Amino acid sequence: MAGPEGDRLLIVNMTDQTSSYEPFPEEWKLLGGRGLSAKIMTRDCDPTCDPLGPDNVLVMAPGVLSGTTAPTSGRISIGGKSPLTNGIKEANAGGNPGQHLMKLNIRAVVVKGQPADADARYGLRIDEGEVSVVDASDYKGMLNYACCEKLLANESKSASVISIGPAGELRLAGASVACTDQDQERRPARHAARGGLGAVMGSKGLKWVLVDPGKAKTRQPASKEFNKLNKSYSKTYLDGPQMFKHGTSSVVPLANMLNTFVYKNRTEGQSPDVDTLDGARIVESFEERGGGMHNCMTGCIVKCSNIVHDKDGNYKTSALEFETLTLLGASCAIKTFDEVAELDRLCDEVGLDTIEAGAAIAILMDSGGMEWGDSGAAIALLKEVAEGTELGKMIGNGAVATGKGRGHKRVPHGRGQAIPAWDPRPLKATGVTYAAGPMGADHTAGLVVNPGLTEDQLAQASQECQIVNMVCDSSGFCQFISPSIDLMKDYYTLFYGEDVTREQLGDQGWECLSDEWSFNTAAGWKDEDNGLSDCLVNEGIGPDNAMKFDVSLDVINASKVRFEPREELYTAAASG
Ligand code: SF4
């Protein structure tokens, strides 16, 4: 199978601050993003290593179609061993760094080692393919927005940045990795948030990566039919319901109806503040305050990202997502989207996962350490994370660390990672993903929004969704354009000019999941431990508090044994 000439892996050694290129292995041609990260981790990383030690590996891998003209396809995966789950982790982000790396034929940046001086800070410059590791001590401790503004002030308009905030520098397990978006301001508002990979980047002394593709061209497909597929796929999408045209925050009323707009640390499935937290209020604010919907990366036709302005009409944050409104809003009994917007901006500045931080704050409130709904105290607390106070470090290390620090038992998590907004009690197949999937509690790994499944349907529904989402997160497509395996195999066929089959991609998705499970087993995960926190098993929500995560371990573990592929596997849309 032919492919773009000159594809390569960029290997960066942070122990001696050197770098080199390796040819990209031919057999990995159809792998990008999460799948490629899993292969590199399996090849290069000892699963028993300390996640914050020199032997962990940080992978930055764009999807296969990043850097091409395929619509909404420029995502990047950040991978490594997670300090939260102690297993393999991938988190996915938009913005333009993924496209820029691929235009330079860099299929992944693989960061290894660790500087001897834990206080040293470095930047990695990739200028039109020329690579240098430079001193970045001037950026030490900077918040993400100021860091990117300073860095980009004298750079060409074509550059983009991957960075961490103070939380990553402090190696806190809830730290995220930020990517700059495609707008003129190039704000670090797109976060590979889950699993604490910002802490891994911080442990390597790497504050930022600057990628300037200069005049590098868009990646060219082997077949001209590729452009025809772009047109027909875009038309089909734009003529359709465009479910996310007002952003993910528009699902708030639906989630509340399904008992998955959780309130007060998940003691209830519905929030009395659903109206003031509904994304419709954000859309209404555009007329008076400005802001609006935009695309976070070049070539995205979904434009799900809302730019939220404050009451004075000044930029506050983007995007304010459903997950953030649930975890930092409803679950903390914080009432309005304006308060959550402030908290979201702070998380982006400090470099924190809004899900993990929201869950930690809700646990602090539930344990009596803060009043429910006190957004002022929550704001002060996030500032403490950046300052590295003891309380700040506890929150920055996530939900489980906060439960431990407070001696509080109601800590909803899966494999040490806070449960996302989508609750496993009404959505049991999603719960199976959280309980047995290699990513721990991460909805992007396999979200099934179907409360009507019977017990014997749960494992297969979760498994199929995990395979489709794996293929999607390897392709570069955003989950919000909802590609199917059939669509992705058509794209790969036209890009490489040789037949790629639906079965090939389905098998590849399963193989990558198996790589991740094998890594986790070697890291110490055991199948008998697959499951979720007691509070999700024993405490009900919904009518008569009847909804519990009462799925048996046999059903949970059945999701790890491959089912005979059904037609739906190839035609179902990825969901995030
Ligand atoms: S759909 Fe939304 S998150 Fe996905 S690339 Fe577009 S703007 Fe970014």
Boltz pocket constraint, residues with backbone or C-beta under 6 A from the ligand:
constraints:
  - pocket:
      binder: B
      contacts: [[A, 72], [A, 94], [A, 95], [A, 294], [A, 295], [A, 296], [A, 297], [A, 300], [A, 301], [A, 302], [A, 303], [A, 304], [A, 305], [A, 478], [A, 479], [A, 480], [A, 481]]
      max_distance: 6.0
